[in-house]
Amino acid sequence: MVSFLLGTLSVRRLGFGAMQLPGPGVFGPPRDRDEAIAVLRRAVELGVNHVDTAQYYGPDVSNELIHDALHPYPDDLVLVSKVGGARDDKGGWTPAQTPAQLRSGVEDNLRTLEVEQLGAVNLRLMPQEHLSDPAQRVPLEDQLAEMAALREEGKIAGIGISTATLEEVRTAIDTVGIVCVQNGFSLLDRKDADVLELCRQQGLAYVPYFPLGSAFPGMPKVTDDETVKQVATKHDATPAQIGLAWLLAHSPNILLIPGTSKVAHLEQNLAVADVTLDDEDLSALDALS
């Protein structure tokens, strides 16, 4: 698999996202722990060296599975996490945006993954209007300053930013320097194209979440599109593979982290490396925007 730099770390463009390893709603233990462990080990066997996680997936569950499956880690494995969120005791998603909470989140990741440094940590921003607690409305500059302090202390190798506007990404680049952006982007949802282009110009990794759309109402699903299905039939591939292959072809700085809790689905995702879209395919898919 072709690689791209995540800061100074070389990672293959097809990675693995651990969000689907915990139970339903990214909460509680996995439905099948043995299968979850097998997925992680098979991913590494197939060449994945970029695993994306978060302490609040579960909470704790994803990191514990990664540790149990892969520790001691391969020398080239890059573990990337995110901070800025938490879970309540019912599985609800809550903000954790203060500098103290960001630091605690990084240190929790280090502890559960049993590493001295994370390859990168994404600051997951939450829109100010969604924060009912005034204490959570922290200036971006203060958040970035704490992330920079953690980098200076050697606890993280690189800083990333997630769910960020173009202005916020520019601020992060200018004030602390970042290695990646995690925003929503797919073949059918290209509203973040300006951020992707900025990252391309700056040589920064862009890691799209919802790369195939989402089950959320109102978000188009790539796998339901008729043109995508036609291209999939032409290549004897699945619509999901075509959606992922388009992202890889669309910009060289895109890193993919498709997640799954099944080995067979993992192997299908990683087989995208063997799908080559021709000019006719790309023209038809590009026209869908």
N, C-alpha and C positions, 0 to 999 in steps of 0.2 A: 504494500500500500504506500502511496505517495505521502510524504511528510510535510509539515509546515512548522514554523517556529512559534512556540508559545513563550514569548520572552526569549530567553536563551536556551530553552528546552525544546528539543525536536520531538514532535508527536505526530503519529500517523493520522491522516485526515478522517479516518473512520475510528471513532472511539466508542465508549459505552457510557450511557447514563443510568445511574442506579435508582432513579426515582420510582421505578415500577417494582423494585424488589420487596418493599414492605407490603403489608396487607392492603385491603381496599381503602381508597382515599389516602394512600400513602401513610397509613396509620396502623400501628400494631405489627405483629409478627407476620412473616410471609405465609401464604397458603401452603407452600411446600418448601421447607427450608433446604432440603437436600437438592432440590432442583435449582434453587437460587444460588447455592454454593457452586453447583455444576455450571451454571451460566457464567459466573465470574471466571472460573478456571478455564472454561472453553474459550471465552473471549481473549484471554491472554495467550492461550495456545494458538489462536488464529491470528495473532499479531497485534492485538489492541494494546496500546501502551498509554492511553489517556482515559482515565476513569473519572467521571463527574459525579459528585455526591453532595450531601449536606447533612449536617448533624440533625436537623429537624425533619429529615425523612424517616418517619417511624413513630416518634423521634428515636434516635440512636440506632435504629434497626439496620439501615443501609450500611453505616460505617462498621457496625459489628460484623455484618456478613462479609464485607470486603476484607476486614482484618482476619476473620476466621478462614476465609477461602484462600487468601493470597499472601499473608504474612508468614515468613519474611518476604518482602516484595522483590520482584525482579529489578535489577539495577536501572533499567530504562523506564520503569513504570512511573507515570506522572499522575499524582492524585490532585484533583482540583475540587474545591468545595465552595460553598457560598455562605454568607452570613447576612443578617438583616431581618430574619424571620424566626418564629418559634411556633410551638403548638401548645394548645391548652389540653386539659385532661380529657376532653371529649373529641379531640382530633381537629379542633378549629385552628385556623391559621391566624397568628397574631404577629404584630410588628415587634422587632427588636432592633431599633434603629439608632440607639444612643451609642456613643463611643465605648462606654463600658460594656454594653451588650455585644458590640462587634468584637471586642477583645475576648470576652468570655466565649463567644462562639468559635473563634479561631482556636482558643486553647482547648475547648471541648473536642474539636476535631482532631487536634494533635494527640490528645489523650486516647480517644477511642480508636483511632487509626494506628496508634503507637508509632508515630514518626516525629522527628525533630523539626521538620519543615514541610510545608505543603507547596506543591508546584505552583499553584496560584489559588487565590481566593477571590470570588466575585462578591462585590457589595451589591446586594439585591435591594434596589430602591423601591420605595412605596410612595405613590402620589400623596402629597400633603393633604389633599382633600379627603383621603381615605383614613387619615390618622385622627381619631377622635381624642386621643390623649395628647395634650399639648407637649408633654415631656418627650414624645416621640418625634416631634417636628424639629429635627436637627438640621442645621445648615449643611449642605453637601460638603463644603470646605472642611467642616469639623469632622465629618465622617471620613473623608479622604485623608485628613491629617492623622487620624488614628490608624488607618490602614497603612499609611507610610511608616508610622512608628513601628508597627508590627513587622514590616519588611526590613527596617533598619535593625531590628532585634534578631533577624534571621528566622523568624517563625513562618514567613511566607516568602516565596521566591518572586512572585509577581502579583500585581493587583489587577483585578478585573472589575467590570461594572455590569449590572444587569437591570433590565427593564428601565432603560435610560433614554432620555431624549437626545437629540443631536446636540443641543446646548450643553447638557450634562456630560455627554461623552467628551466634548471639546474641553470642558472645564477639567475633567479628570486627566485628559492628556496633558494639558498645559500646567496643571498644578503638581501632580505626583508622577505622571507617566504610568500607563497601563499596558497590559499585554493582551487583553481580550475584551470583547463585549458579548454578552448573552442577551439577545432580544428575540422577540417573536418574528419569524420570517418563513415564508414557504412559497412554492410555485404560485399559489393562488392568493397570497397575502404579502404584498411587497411594499407595504407602507413604510417599512424601515429601510428602504433602498438608499436613502441619503446617508444613514449611519453606516451601512455596509460599504458604501463607496468611500467614506472617510476612512474607515478601517483599512480598506484596500490601499488607499494612498499612503497611509501611515505604516503599512506593513504589519498591521495588528490582526490577530486571529478574530474571526467572527463566528460565534457558536449559536446557531439558531435553535430556539426552543419552539415547540409546535411545528416541526419541519414538514409535517403532513397535514397541517390543520389541527383541529381539535374537536372533541365531542361536545364542547360548549355550544349552546345555541347561538346561531348567527355567524359562526366561523366556518368558512367553506372547507370541506374535506377533500384533499387532493385525490384520494383513492376513489372518490365518487365521480370524478370528472370523466366525460366520455372520451375526450382527446387523450388523456392520460391512459385510459383503458386500451385505446387503439394502439398507442405506442408500446404498451406493455405486451399486447398480443404479438406485435411485430417482432419483439425481442424475446419472446417466450419468458417474460418476466412478470412480476406482480406489479400492480399499480403503485404500491408503496415503494418498490425498488426504483421505479421510474421517477417518482417524486424526489427520492434521495439522490439518484444519479443526476437529475437536473441541477440540484443544489451544488453538487461537486463540480459540475461543468460550468456553472454560472459565474463563480468567482474563485480564484485559487486560494484565497485566505479563509474560505469557509471550512470549519471543522464540524463534523457531525457526531452527535452522541445519542443515537437512537437507543431506547431502553426496552427491555423486555424481561419477563420472568421465566421464559421458556428457552431451552437450548435450541430447539428447531427454529424458532423465530429469530434468535440471535444469528444463527448460521445464514438464514435468509437475508437478514439485514446486511451482514458483512459481505455477502455475495454481490452486493452492489458494486464492489470494486471491479467486477468482471463485466458490468453493463456499460457499453460505450454507445452514447447517443450520437447519431450522425447529424449533419447540417439540417437535413429535412426534419428530423425529430426536434431539434432545438428551435428551429423556426416555428414549428407548430406549437410547441410548449411556450416559447417566449410570448407568442401572440395571445396567450390566455390571460395575461395580466390585465 
